[in-house]
Structure formats: structure tokens, C-alpha cells
């Protein structure tokens, strides 16, 4: 994750402590699934923190200086990023917030199928419609201001309608004696594709957002259903049974070119959705995900992998430019909304990280993602399973380092492990970072000094669904460590463990430095007496100790002497 643009100075100056009430009722604080926990709530920029005693929480900001970056035809100033150190009180909950998609879905929890909206955890549920019609297949407009859907009154044919996300501004887009259903917006927000049986069989049609200009895109003797627009707007994917089983096809949105078949297997493949990630973590680009019966029951798949797996059926996937895929699943015994990421936690994982959003005993179906609002992005400290169904980095901490960037928001977190009896001695300070700055660099590194009676370990967030990276320092009796961060990747690159037994007398004090920083040419150097030197994977490169460590411009260890 590149931090090309950090928190600019104007934004950084506004990052203040906003202290809320006990029990997590702080005004303006976006909380996650641990809302009912005891303690005080504090918001630090995009981070929400719960501590037993907010008054004891120390917060220090280290703003990365920028330098210049070359962008094609000239140089531009890079304002850098912000590293926030928090320590002095036990933190039992730490989460990042961001503008994330909401989910609109159809549910019969009110006695018949109506439209509902919730956040990515299933909280803040809002009911949009309340009548005796059946409403289904909702889809957000690209700007999030409207939701298009299918409505079927008792004894009548289904029609395409639209509504604002606050439940107002209802309008009908079709009105005829045929079934119109399963609409989807174009990326530019100007057109809608939908399914209709007006020609005697199910076909894909396109119309403008006011319902005019309705034209047939498929026009075959077979059934074409579940159309969805590509992110570029150049293609529409849909399912057709022209070869016996259901397969995925694409056509252009004007109906001028021949269809292209995407799947050719003997399984029923329906409900395509587009992969918005142009560079998936699993190493190759598969542009379309879809619902398939290839595993004996309905699963969400790509051409080469089964994304969901497990018991029950997984149906009706919907993708998002923010990364997640929403779908309906009945593995718990009834239909609920689930989310997953379209990358795998590591090379050996079978399925990507996924979590259950709704847990109502009624049927929740046809989810769609859109209309971003501020909500919990990641839970980094908290109960097991609270990070979108995955375990956070740890359950609590007495000290953390959080890297924040302006474009990406939260970027990284390192938990500092100390025993409870040593929590009062923990101190976090920047090193002499100015001695490492070179105006010719297009990147840079930042050093952070951690001292305590005894530092047990460090744990770095490795991403949702991944086990944290761990630096186990318990056998070294560590009292002082220097952590080197690369501000472009926002990652911890090296850890140097001092051998001088310098301990902070109390929280807030600064130990005498027993190491020196300098530049050897344009390479950063740190000299002193070190028990161990760890790389960014936690491997000790100096088991016999070291006196000099040379780094590259990202903080990666080049040599140990």
C-alpha cells in the first residue's frame, strides 16, 4: 500500500482527541460489534479506541516529511503520512473507520419482501419499503442517491421502480402487462439494464433512468437473465440457457455486437458480477465471478477457483469497487447476507476471508453494495472473531503504533506487547529521524524508539484474515528497541534490540540514547550495541549481536556488522 499522499498538514492539525461517554456512547464515534463494552471511548483521527481510563492514554503524532515524487511530466511534493503512537492505558478495542459501502437487500422479516439497508456488520438496519407488494433485486445507483428494484403487487406483473435510500422519492420506470425485474445501473448512472418477458421469453433490455428508450439487447429464442454492467460500461454480462445449461455471456450495452460466451461447462452458472480489482492478490485477473452448481450446490466461483465452499448454497453475488463481494447464503439454516473479499489470505488458503452480515431468522436475499458512509473498517484489537468474522491482531494492548495515510486512511498497526506489571514503564518516542532525511530521496524511513522494563513481543497487522507477523523478544530481556518503518509501504521493515539495559523510569520519560543515526553516502546507518537485528519477517539476522546496521531507503537491512 503506497502512502504517496499522507495526511496533509491541514488535516493532521485537525486530528484531536474526541472523548465520549462511558459505555461507548461517544458523540461522533463510529463503533463496531463491541459497542456494549465497558470503558471510555476516544476517537483519534480515523481510529476508535476504548480504554479503561481515557485520561491515562498518551497520544503522540509523528508526521512524515515528504520530499518529491516524479509524476510523468514534473515533480510534485509528497506530504508524507502520520504515525500515531498510543500508550499509557490498556486498550481493549481499537478499530479503523472509513467510508465503506452499505448493503441494500430484500427481506421478508416484515411479513413480505421489503427493501432494507444495513452496514457491513449488519448494524444500523433501515427499512425502506413497507407495503403488501414483493420488492426484490435492489441495486444502488453509482452516486448512491437512488436504488432501483423490482416491485410486484398481488395479482399484477412486476415493474421496475426506483427509491431514494431514505425511503422517499419513489417512482415507477416501467408500466406494462409483462414481468420486468432484476435491474442494474450503468457506471455513468445514465441507463439501466433489466430482464423482461414481453417478447414471450426472458430477455435483457436497456432503458434510460427515466424509463424511456427501452431496447432489446439479447433478442434470442432462449432465456437471458441476471444482467450486470461492467465497471468500464463497455459490456453487460448475463446468464443464458441457449446451450441447455445456464452459462455466462457478455454483450455490448447497445446490442450491436454478437454475444461472447464466458463459461462452457456442464453446470448451471448464473448471476455474474464483475471483479473490480484489476490486480487480485492471487496473481491473475479473472474479470467475472458468478453463481455455479459445479460443486454439487450453488457456490460463488471464478473460472479457476471456488470462492465460497462449505455447506449450503451461496447465491446472487454482487461486487463493489471497494473490494468485497456480497451474497446470500443459507448455511446457517436460513438465508442471510454474507460478505467476502475477492483475495485469498495466503497462498495455502482454500477460501478468502468472509463473514456473516445479517443474522435474522427470516430470508434476506439479493444484496447489493454501494452508497459509502463512515463505518467500521477493521477491528485491530478486540474479541476473537470481531474483525469481520476474523480474529483481530490481539484482544488488548498497552501500546500501539498506527500508520495513517490521506488517500488510504488506516495503513498499518503494530501492537507492543508488555506484561501488565510493566505497562507503566512503557514509553514511545521518535528517534532522530532528521539525520536520515535526504532531499534527493523519493521515499524515506522513520525510526521509533520503544522502551519499557521488558518488551515481550511485537505484532504487526498482516491484513484481514491473516495471522499477524510476530517478533518474539521474550527470551532477550529487551528494555529498548528501535523500529524502522518505510513510509511508502507503511510497513515495519526492521527491529533493532539494544543491549544497554536502558529502561524508562516512568511513563513519559526519555532514556539516554545509546545508538547513533547517520548516512553512509545515501544509505541510512544506525550504530550501537545490539543484542539482535530482525528483518521484516521476524528473522534474527544477528544472533551474535551487532554494532552497525546499514539499511536501504525503505528500511530493509542491507548489512549487519
Buried (B, 14 or more C-beta within 10 A) or exposed (E): BBBBBBBBEEBBEEBEEBBBEEBBEBEEBBBBBBBEBEBBBBBBBBBBBBBBEBEBBBBBBBBBBBBBBEEEEEEEEBBBBBBBBBBBBBBBBBBBBBEBBBBBBBBBBEEBBBBBBBBBBBBEBBEBBEEEBBBBBBBBBBEBBBBBBBBBEEEEBBBBBBBBBEBEEEBEBBEEEEBBBBBBBBBEEEBBBBBBBBBEBBBBBBBEBEBEEBEBBBEBEEBBBBBBBBBEBEBBBBBBBBEEBBBBBBBBBEBEEEBEEBBEEEBBBBBBBBBBBEEBBBEEEBBBBBBBBBBEBBBBBBBEBBBBBBEBBBBBBBBBBBBBBBBBBBBEEBBBBBBBBBBBBEEEEEBBBBBBBBEBEBBBBBBBBBBBBEBBBBBBBBBEEBBBBBBBBBEBBBBBBBBBBBEBBBBBBBBBBBEEEBBBBBBBBBBBBEBBBEEEBBBBBBBBBBBBBBBBBBBBBBBBBBEBBBBBBEEBEBBBBBBBBBBBBBBBBBBBBBBBEBBBEEBEEEBEBBBEBEEEEEBBBBBBEBBBBBBBEBEBBBEEEBEBBBBBBBBBBEEBE
